[in-house]
Amino acid sequence: MNNHTEPQMRTVVRKMLKMIGVLIIWAMITIFFGLNLEWALILGSFNGFNWAFYSWFVISFSGVLYYFYRVWFK
């Protein structure tokens, strides 16, 4: 096997594991606040918890996408 292949595979696998870990942690936090605390559900009218959750969702998802971009293109 080529000596350069193994270090390259290690970096790719390391990047993928970082991305999977960040995505799982982000999803767990978002699901907890959104579904378990029912902040994502609009029951009757749009309240402050809904605003907080959807603001968190948009800002944090943008941050996750930026992190993915930084991991792959640095």
Secondary structure, 3 states (H helix, E strand, C coil): CCCCHHHHHHHHHHHHHHHHHHHHHHHHHHHHHHHHCCCCCCCCCCCHHHHHHHHHHHHHHHHHHHHHHHHHCC
